[in-house]
Amino acid sequence: MNVLSVFDGMSCGQIALNESGYNVTKYYSSEIDKPAIKQTQHNFKNTIQLGSVTDIKAKELDKIDLFIGGSPCQGFSFAGKQLNFDDPRSALFFEYVRLWKEIKAINPNAKFLLENVNMKKEYLRVISEYLGVFPVRINSNKVSAQNRDRWFWTNIRTKETGLFSELWPDIPQPEDKGILLKDILQPESEIDSKYILSDSAAKRLLNIGNGGFKSNIKQGNEKGACVFASQHKLARGKDMIQMGCVKMGRTDEAKKIRRESMKKGKDYTPFQAKQINNIDFEKMNTITCATTKDNILTNGTSFRRLTPIECARLQTIPEWYEWIVSDTQIYRMLGNGWTVEVIKHIFSFLNGFEKTTERGQKIIKYCA
C-alpha cells in the first residue's frame, strides 16, 4: 500500500495503519509545521516528507492506494468565525479535492478518507458534492474517554440510500468500550509538580472574581471534553471533575443557544445559559486540544492540568509512540490530531491490502 497523507501533523493516520498491521510500502506526508515533522520522523523514519500540499502533484509520486487527511477546519467550525470557504485555511480543502482527482485519474481503485469538524449543513453538503459521498458522523466517546464529535468522508465502504441513490459511507458505529476519565489518569505519584496549579490559577477556575463564568463539577466516572490545540491556556468556564477538570467545547445544542441569544443582541456562553435556564449540562459537553492548563485535575484542595500522557490517552495514542517535543507542542499536536482508535475502526473495512503477522516487530522497526 502506498499512502499519501496531507495535513499530516503528528501522523495519526500512520499510527493507525501500523496499529492495524497494514504493510505500507511508502508513506508520503504533506506537512509544513517543523515540530510536527520532527515528531513524525522520530517515530517513522521512513516517512517521505513533501512539504506544502500546494506543491504536490500525484503524477510525480508512486501510484497512491490510500489518500487521507483532515483539512484545516477554522473556517467551518462552530467554535470559529465560520467564514466558510473564504477562510484561506479552509480553502485548503480544494487542494485536497485537486489531489484526489489526480489520484483517481491514475488509480481508479484508490481509497480516501477526509475528516472535519461539526459545521453548518450547507458546508457539509458542499464538501459532499465535491467528494461524491456524504459523511458518517462518529464520536470518539465510543472508543476513548473524551467526547470528540467528527465527520468522516470516505469511499472505503459505501452504500446507496434514498430516492436519489445518494452515496453514503457504510461504516457502522464503533463498539462502545466504556472508557472513562478515571481509566486514563496517571497515578498521582507520577505527576510532576509543574502540572500543579497555583492558588491564583485555581481561584480563577473556581470562579472567584470571574464575572459569572463558573467551573462545572464532574465525576471521574464520566467522559471528558474534547482535547484542544490550545490546552496550555487557562480560560473561563472550565469543567471540573472530582478526579479531574477539562476544558469543554460547545456541543450543537450549546451553539444553538448562543446563536439564539445573539439574535436578541446578547452574547453569553452556554455555561451562563445553563445557569440562567437550567439547561442540562451533559448536552453541552464535548474535549478539545487546547494548551496545557485547560485540562485540570483536582486532588483534595490542589488542582492540576491533565498531563501530555493523559491527553495522548484521550486521543488513544499507543504507548510506544515517543514524544521528543515540548509539552506545548504535544498538546497542540494532539488537539489537531485524530483519535487513533476511530481511524483504526474505519481502516478495518479496507479490503485487498496486505497485513503483516509480526506487527509488533514492525512497530519497533518504525520507532527505531
Buried (B, 14 or more C-beta within 10 A) or exposed (E): BBBBBBBBBBBBBBBBBBBBBBEBEBBBBBBBBEBBBEBBBBBBEEBBBBEEBEEBEBEEBEEBBBBBBBBBBBBBBBBBEBBBBEBEBBBBBEBBBBBBEBBBEEBEEBBBBBBBBBBEEEBBEBBBEBBBBBBBEBBBBBBBBBBBBBBBBBBBBBEEEEEEEEBBBBBEEBEEBEBBBBEBBBEEEEBEEEBBBEEEBBBBBBBEEBEEBBBBEBEBEBBBBBBBBBBBBBBBBBBBBBBBBBBBBBBEBBBEBBEEBEEEEEEBBBBBBBBEEEBEBEBBBBBBBBBBBBBBBBEEEEBBBBBBBBBBBBBBBBEBBEBEBEBBBBBBBBBBBBBBBBBBBBBEBBEEBEEBEEBEEBBEEBBE
